[in-house]
Amino acid sequence: MGQIKAEKAKARYGSGMLYLQPGCDIWYMQIRFNGKRVRKSTGETDKRAANQFLTLELGKLAKGEYVAPDKSRTRVADLFTLVERDYMLKKRKTLEHEQQRWKKNLQPVFGDMLARNVHDEHITAYIDARVKAGASHATVNRETALLKRAFKLGRIRTVTFEHLTEDNARTGFIGDKEFSILTEVPLELWFRTFLEMSYAYGWRKAELLNLQVIKIDLDARVIRLEPGTTKNREGREVTMTKVIHALLTECVTGKATTDYVLTRNGERIKDFRRAWHNLCVQVGLAHWECRTCGKTVKGRTCCGSKPKYVGLYGHDFRRSMAREQRKRGTAESVIMKIGGWKTPAVFKRYDIVNNKDTHDAITSREESQEIGHNFGHNRAEIDGSASKAKGRTIV
């Protein structure tokens, strides 16, 4: 989605502006009132009708009859439109996820409420209800953060948003042993390539599935991600291993530069989770568990419901890559560049520490104690010798 398409609208009194928000057909107006910008929906999809609406508003402004929008009548749903606009302007890739959170959970509770009527007890009641319904603390925090953002953009009075402790951090790692087990099974070309690149670079699934042929330089043995195409908006460049070079050569052969690298029978791969779950269960690194009785099941139904997947996840490749690189002595800044992390939070969140670092720290402490211990004996011997020389004996 592009930038806001704005056009100045000619009016009889003063001047104003009409503009379209990305992905929206309704025209919005903007005028100046008491030195402040006032934005308001015209409710019109036709530009001529929207221009007439703006003209009427400017007429009221010139006569001193204009009344600014009353924030006391602002609904929470109106505030969420500000969040959508903010995400569109900043080209945030998570807009769709936030819209799903709003429609599924927040809108039914807060949508029709006046913003000024939302109090701390409403937020607390919402959090308690979501936790009771089985939502994780991380999920609830993301939802209340979205609501908090809406209130901030609408400049509505401050409401206290409780932040729950998140203790659901993933701890799964995929080492050389696990990766060997996964790749011993015959795999489709796209899936084997996906696994090899995930293990080598720790990239996010969207960065791999959206990879196009034009980003592959087989001669230079380089893969490039252009700025703006990644989650942190920064570009990235990595060198291919021999295995990845051979796999990518086969993947891109006969394709146009705009084609996707990972395809099956000419169709783009959009999701890998089904293939991943089946593979991990097949090799014994995961299992299906009944949601009701908790038993491990082989089929896809138990107690009348679908079982849940328990085992390794594709996202575990990111932590695994960071840990393996740390073991090899790679600097954190280099690991962050390869995996696309902006801050070293991943090393703190998942306790990814080089075992050699802890070994060296303990060894260094032990050696310093031994030095001090030996030094103490030497000093005693020296003092003893000196005392004997004076005819005194130290017991």
SEKE-164658 format. One line per 5 residues: number of its first residue (from 1); their letters; for each residue x, y, z of C-alpha. Coordinates in Angstrom, 3 decimals, always signed. Each point is the difference from the previous one (the first is absolute). Layout:
NUM> a> X/Y/Z; ...
//
This chain:
1> mgqik> +0.000/+0.000/+0.000; +1.317/+3.358/-0.965; +0.117/+3.401/+1.586; -3.094/+2.083/+0.629; -1.346/+1.415/-3.255
6> aekak> -0.904/+3.586/+0.815; -1.512/+2.737/-2.154; -0.729/+3.595/+0.979; -3.649/+0.868/-0.298; -1.074/+3.475/-1.130
11> arygs> -2.601/+1.532/+2.262; -1.894/+3.259/+0.206; +1.267/+0.792/+3.463; +3.647/-0.555/+0.935; +1.779/-3.151/-1.054
16> gmlyl> -0.041/-3.610/+1.047; +1.119/-3.361/-1.226; -1.608/-3.238/-1.059; +1.947/-3.239/+0.121; -0.410/-3.734/-0.338
21> qpgcd> +1.474/-2.428/+2.487; +1.734/-3.069/-1.426; -2.464/-2.796/-0.607; -3.029/+2.211/+0.691; -2.441/+1.525/-2.512
26> iwymq> -1.486/+2.575/+2.383; +1.316/+3.556/-0.293; +1.295/+1.724/+3.121; +0.260/+3.743/+0.544; +2.567/+2.086/+1.844
31> irfng> -0.390/+3.628/+1.099; +1.538/+2.367/+2.525; -2.017/+0.951/+3.086; +1.436/+2.134/+2.826; +3.516/-0.686/-1.265
36> krvrk> -0.463/-3.780/+0.032; -0.542/-2.494/-2.775; -3.395/-1.642/-0.024; -0.468/-3.204/-2.002; -3.447/-1.398/-0.629
41> stget> -1.651/-2.550/-2.266; -2.331/+1.474/-2.612; -1.824/-3.322/-0.293; +0.114/+0.377/-3.802; +1.711/-2.174/-2.592
46> dkraa> -0.678/+2.496/-2.798; +2.540/+2.809/-0.116; -2.505/+2.617/-1.142; -2.351/-0.788/+2.903; +2.941/+0.000/+2.410
51> nqflt> +1.057/+3.416/-1.324; -3.482/+1.340/+0.643; +0.155/-1.321/+3.571; +3.354/+1.744/+0.486; -1.402/+3.240/-1.400
56> lelgk> -2.850/-0.080/+2.528; +2.423/-0.582/+2.861; +2.224/+2.879/-1.138; -3.096/+2.203/-0.263; -0.850/-0.720/+3.628
61> lakge> +3.580/+0.738/+0.931; -0.073/+3.389/-1.751; -3.259/+0.967/+1.746; +1.260/-1.111/+3.396; -2.601/-2.762/+0.141
66> yvapd> +2.401/-2.928/-0.280; +0.017/-2.436/+2.914; +3.040/-2.270/+0.371; -0.652/-3.743/+0.355; -0.960/-0.858/+3.568
71> ksrtr> +2.487/-2.445/+1.452; -2.497/-0.855/+2.700; -2.055/-1.804/-2.662; +2.957/-1.889/-1.453; -0.434/-3.748/+0.045
76> vadlf> +2.863/-2.452/+0.451; -0.726/-1.256/-3.525; +0.777/+3.516/-1.280; +3.347/-0.140/+1.775; +0.892/-3.254/-1.706
81> tlver> -0.337/+1.692/-3.399; +2.865/+2.251/+1.134; +2.097/-3.089/+0.716; -0.721/-1.387/-3.470; +0.992/+3.298/-1.613
86> dymlk> +3.194/+0.135/+2.079; +0.961/-3.533/-1.061; -0.743/+0.776/-3.643; +2.125/+3.153/-0.022; +2.901/-1.773/+1.670
91> krktl> -0.452/-3.052/-2.244; -0.105/-2.337/+2.967; -0.196/-3.610/-1.127; -2.020/-1.033/+3.060; -3.106/+2.025/-0.924
96> eheqq> -1.956/-3.087/-1.018; +0.802/-1.737/+3.296; -1.116/+3.056/+1.983; -3.252/+0.168/-1.960; -0.660/-3.652/+0.854
101> rwkkn> +0.661/+0.652/+3.693; -2.394/+2.920/-0.074; -2.852/-1.756/-1.810; +0.239/-3.281/+1.883; +0.541/+1.134/+3.589
106> lqpvf> +0.094/+3.762/+0.610; -2.853/+1.268/-2.177; -2.736/-2.157/+1.571; +0.895/+1.397/+3.444; +1.135/+3.596/-0.613
111> gdmla> -1.125/+0.853/-3.540; -3.221/+1.833/+0.848; +1.186/+1.461/+3.298; +0.706/+3.717/+0.259; +3.708/+0.475/+0.542
116> rnvhd> -0.592/+2.282/+2.982; -2.028/-2.748/+1.695; +2.827/-2.561/-0.066; +1.519/-0.289/+3.472; +2.665/-2.129/+1.647
121> ehita> -2.544/-2.528/+1.210; -1.098/-0.664/-3.590; +3.590/-0.794/-1.004; +0.466/-2.228/+3.049; -3.247/-1.861/-0.701
126> yidar> +1.040/-0.528/-3.633; +3.412/-1.384/+1.019; -1.546/-2.362/+2.566; -2.561/-1.261/-2.525; +2.637/-0.640/-2.691
131> vkaga> +2.304/-1.865/+2.400; -2.925/-2.068/+1.251; -0.862/-0.838/-3.612; +3.494/-1.495/-0.422; +1.830/+2.848/-1.761
136> shatv> +3.711/+0.206/+0.802; +1.438/+2.992/+1.802; +1.915/+0.975/-3.140; -3.208/+0.014/-2.061; -1.849/+2.122/+2.553
141> nreta> +2.912/+2.456/+0.163; -0.056/+0.440/-3.782; -3.742/+0.711/+0.104; +0.163/+2.557/+2.821; +3.016/+1.621/-1.683
146> llkra> -2.138/+0.506/-3.110; -2.727/+1.618/+2.111; +2.583/+2.180/+1.738; +1.318/+1.154/-3.372; -3.519/+0.980/-1.074
151> fklgr> -0.521/+2.135/+3.120; +3.379/+1.656/-0.461; -0.654/+0.945/-3.624; -3.431/+1.322/+0.912; +1.517/+2.040/+2.828
156> irtvt> -2.580/-1.362/+2.389; +0.638/+0.176/+3.736; +2.416/-2.530/+1.387; -1.298/-3.450/+0.898; +2.135/-2.460/+1.923
161> fehlt> +0.861/-3.036/-2.123; +1.314/-2.876/+2.086; +2.927/-1.951/-1.470; +0.005/-3.700/+0.791; +3.177/-1.993/+0.531
166> ednar> +0.823/-2.021/-3.102; +1.371/-3.431/+0.831; -0.758/-1.833/-3.235; +3.358/+0.548/-1.692; +0.914/-2.847/-2.338
171> tgfig> +3.006/-2.044/+1.059; +0.284/-2.447/-2.908; +3.309/-0.271/-1.829; +0.967/-1.847/-3.146; +3.590/-1.191/+0.152
176> dkefs> +2.118/-1.962/-2.456; -1.448/-3.275/+1.295; -3.624/+1.073/-0.451; +0.712/+1.545/-3.389; +1.647/-3.211/-1.217
181> iltev> -3.087/-1.954/+1.049; -2.276/+2.437/-1.838; +1.976/-0.119/-3.248; +0.497/-3.779/-0.091; -3.564/-0.344/-1.289
186> plelw> -0.594/+0.544/-3.755; -1.414/+3.519/-0.369; -1.409/+2.126/-2.788; +2.462/+2.471/-1.500; -1.727/+3.102/+1.364
191> frtfl> -0.249/-1.453/+3.526; +3.629/-1.165/+0.132; +1.102/+3.453/-1.199; -2.197/+1.658/+2.617; +1.514/-2.122/+2.789
196> emsya> +3.598/+0.556/-1.123; -0.414/+3.782/-0.194; -1.885/+0.140/+3.291; +2.766/-1.921/+1.777; +2.810/+2.001/-1.600
201> ygwrk> -1.430/+3.529/+0.270; -2.849/-0.171/+2.525; -2.222/+2.171/-2.198; -3.672/+0.563/+0.653; -2.431/-2.163/-1.961
206> aelln> -1.395/+2.992/-1.941; +3.507/+1.011/-1.092; +0.566/-3.481/-1.435; -3.418/-0.605/-1.525; -0.022/+3.467/-1.632
211> lqvik> +3.499/-0.414/-1.452; +0.070/+0.683/-3.748; +2.452/-1.184/-2.628; +1.335/+3.524/-0.540; +1.451/-0.093/+3.531
216> idlda> +2.145/-3.029/-0.835; +3.472/+0.568/-1.473; +1.338/-3.456/-0.803; +3.249/+1.293/-1.508; +0.923/+2.042/+3.078
221> rvirl> -1.574/-2.664/+2.258; -1.963/+2.725/+1.794; -3.617/+0.437/+1.151; -1.233/+3.573/+0.440; -3.021/+1.342/+1.842
226> epgtt> -0.722/+3.580/-1.004; -0.744/+2.725/+2.577; -3.715/+0.204/+0.757; -0.677/-3.676/-0.746; +0.944/-1.241/+3.478
231> knreg> -1.724/+0.410/+3.356; +2.554/+2.508/+1.291; -0.015/+1.825/-3.386; +3.765/-0.523/-0.373; +1.732/-1.760/-2.906
236> revtm> +2.034/-3.153/+0.414; +2.576/-1.969/-1.974; +1.329/-3.488/+0.723; +2.327/-2.442/-1.706; -1.271/-3.378/-1.188
241> tkvih> +1.368/-3.256/+1.328; +0.835/-2.697/-2.553; -3.185/-1.906/+0.810; -2.195/+3.097/-0.220; +1.647/+1.052/-3.265
246> allte> -0.774/-3.385/-1.551; -3.599/+0.058/+1.231; -0.658/+3.577/-1.109; +1.491/-0.713/-3.417; -2.598/-2.695/-0.492
251> cvtgk> -2.772/+2.172/+1.476; +0.515/+2.994/-2.315; +0.751/-1.851/-3.231; -2.501/+0.971/-2.698; -1.691/+2.688/+2.106
256> attdy> -0.441/+3.713/-0.707; +1.620/+2.574/+2.287; -3.375/+0.887/+1.533; -0.907/-3.620/+0.782; +0.186/-1.339/+3.537
261> vltrn> +2.856/-2.321/+0.917; -1.998/-2.470/+2.083; -2.714/-1.546/-2.175; -1.728/-3.334/-0.555; -1.112/-0.837/-3.546
266> gerik> +0.288/+3.663/-0.908; -2.163/+1.152/+2.927; +1.431/+2.238/+2.716; +0.368/-1.532/+3.473; -1.972/+2.176/+2.430
271> dfrra> +0.173/-2.119/+3.152; +2.359/-2.711/+1.209; -1.581/-0.970/+3.323; -1.891/-3.103/-1.166; +3.132/-1.422/-1.627
276> whnlc> +2.077/+0.931/+3.064; -2.381/-1.604/+2.513; -0.268/-3.206/-2.018; +3.778/-0.237/-0.369; +0.743/+0.532/+3.704
281> vqvgl> -2.622/-2.566/+1.023; +1.321/-2.463/-2.575; +3.603/+0.151/+1.289; -1.014/-0.027/+3.665; +0.803/+3.615/+0.907
286> ahwec> -3.663/+0.846/+0.676; -3.377/-1.608/+0.625; -3.733/+0.653/-0.064; -1.672/+0.444/+3.373; -3.697/-0.106/+0.817
291> rtcgk> -1.256/+3.349/+1.258; -2.529/-1.703/+2.288; +1.663/-3.048/+1.543; +3.635/+0.965/-0.590; +0.921/-3.358/-1.541
296> tvkgr> +2.398/-0.362/-2.910; -1.951/-0.987/-3.087; +1.000/-1.250/-3.435; -3.093/+1.091/-1.894; -1.388/+3.491/-0.498
301> tccgs> -3.052/-0.437/+2.255; -0.422/-0.907/+3.646; -2.877/+0.625/+2.426; -1.874/+1.607/-2.856; +2.528/+2.775/-0.636
306> kpkyv> +3.177/+0.600/-1.943; +3.185/-0.603/+2.036; +2.604/+2.698/+0.477; +3.557/-0.107/-1.302; +2.731/-0.335/+2.648
311> glygh> +3.638/+0.232/-1.039; +2.450/+2.164/-1.908; -1.135/+3.066/-1.928; +1.414/+1.622/-3.121; +0.758/+3.151/+1.992
316> dfrrs> +2.395/-2.058/+2.148; +2.474/+0.270/-2.883; +0.599/+3.669/+0.890; +1.107/-0.702/+3.553; +1.924/-3.052/-1.140
321> mareq> +1.985/+1.977/-2.554; +0.878/+2.614/+2.626; +1.117/-2.619/+2.506; +2.094/-1.989/-2.477; +1.728/+3.158/-1.247
326> rkrgt> +0.763/+1.061/+3.575; +1.548/-3.420/+0.636; +2.268/+0.612/-2.978; +1.115/+3.311/+1.489; -1.866/+2.241/-2.466
331> aesvi> -0.497/+3.552/+1.259; -3.542/+0.898/+1.056; -0.061/+2.918/-2.444; +0.672/-2.387/-2.898; -2.662/-2.462/+1.181
336> mkigg> -2.509/+2.849/+0.264; +0.840/+1.089/-3.544; -0.493/-3.496/-1.417; -3.269/-0.685/+1.799; -1.440/+3.501/-0.299
341> wktpa> -0.147/+0.989/+3.682; +0.261/+3.688/+0.906; +0.876/-0.517/+3.665; +1.773/-2.778/+1.937; -3.255/-0.750/+1.869
346> vfkry> -0.088/-3.495/-1.521; +3.136/-0.927/+1.943; -1.593/+1.136/+3.271; -3.489/-1.339/-0.656; +1.154/-3.520/-0.812
351> divnn> +3.225/-0.078/+2.055; +2.066/-0.667/-3.101; +3.504/+0.096/+1.450; +3.143/-1.552/-1.340; +0.975/-2.942/+2.238
356> kdthd> +3.638/+0.912/-0.521; -0.686/+3.429/+1.530; -1.290/-1.549/+3.237; +2.822/-2.560/+0.000; +2.620/+2.721/-0.398
361> aitsr> -1.608/+2.077/+2.748; +0.061/-2.891/+2.510; +3.510/-1.071/-1.021; +1.259/+3.551/+0.328; -1.443/+0.245/+3.516
366> eesqe> +1.497/-3.365/+0.958; +3.440/+0.997/-1.278; -0.085/+3.285/+1.904; -0.863/-1.850/+3.224; +2.858/-2.442/-0.564
371> ighnf> +2.418/+2.858/-0.541; -1.113/+1.663/+3.218; +0.198/-3.334/+1.863; +3.543/-0.671/-1.193; +0.983/+3.550/+0.779
376> ghnra> -1.218/-0.473/+3.582; +2.168/-3.098/+0.463; +3.028/+1.755/-1.417; -0.479/+2.949/+2.341; -0.314/-2.341/+3.010
381> eidgs> +3.156/-1.779/-1.005; +1.798/+3.300/-0.362; -1.254/+1.234/+3.363; +0.940/-3.318/+1.597; +3.509/+0.154/-1.365
386> askak> +0.416/+3.538/+1.212; -1.245/-0.902/+3.502; +2.320/-2.968/+0.270; +2.861/+2.250/-0.921; -0.889/+2.094/+3.054
391> grtiv> -0.250/-3.067/+2.248; -3.814/-0.120/+0.116; -2.186/-2.842/-1.256; -3.471/+0.487/-1.469; -2.450/-2.734/+1.009
//
